[in-house]
Amino acid sequence: MASEQNHVRVTDPESAADFMKLQDDQIAILQEEVEALELRGRRLRRAAFSAGVSQSVSVLCSAYVIFAVRWSLLDWSMLDKTIYNIQANWTVWNIGVFAETIGCVTNTLVGVLLGMIVIGAGVNAASSSMIILFKLMEQVIVGVSIVNLILVGVFVDENNALSSTIKYYYYSDAFPQTGMQITYVLLLMNRYGVIFSQIFSGLHYSFLGWIISMWGVFPRHLGYALSIAGPCHIVNVFLNLFIPQYNDELAIILALPGIIAQFWLAAWMLVNTPHPSKNRGATMLG
């Protein structure tokens, strides 16, 4: 009996020390997890703010190009008038080309940042990478279309030395319509390039809306809006391609969900931090 009591007295301090050490280890692990969550939150906030600023710049640039250039200067039924409008509003045209370039760069940045945000929030990388892929494919086509706009400026600007050289060596005054026809082809390539790029824009919005609806990184109603905007973009493309008399009024109606979703997404990212994925545990296990 005495030996048992002695044994208890000897082992009790060791058990208490082991218990305290276990508690300290658990507290240290919890502190590391809290610090990791704080660090992830700060990174998500910085990424979201950067994406919100880029999205805002992209929307403003797109608005300028649509209203100041495409709707004001380009008349697809009268090429002579289009060339005259560009020449008479040369500064507006150049600002439009610059805005289109800035919009392409910021749109690409938005796509990459959104993909990184949803990965950081816990969405699996395979799904997140599709957001980046569709946005990159869209902007590659837009980039080629911008080159066409730059070439239009070369042919239209009569004070440009390169334009005079091309005219002198490749077509003369005996064929004055050649430069005009090349300009028209370049404008058409730009127009249909931008239209075709909207297919990948629609896929990007659809996939992003589905991810938000499933994982809840952003507000779910924003995900629903993006899920509506994506198919509207794709329908708009096919109507532009296959209906010659397709009017701008219906195009604006179909573009409206995308415009609302873009403004909503930009405004939300400027002032909020993306949420951790609701299915993070299932994603980590999967």
Salt bridges, closest charged atoms under 4 A:
ASP75 OD2 - LYS81 NZ 3.84
GLU100 OE2 - ARG70 NH2 3.09
GLU138 OE1 - LYS135 NZ 3.10
ASP173 OD1 - LYS167 NZ 3.60
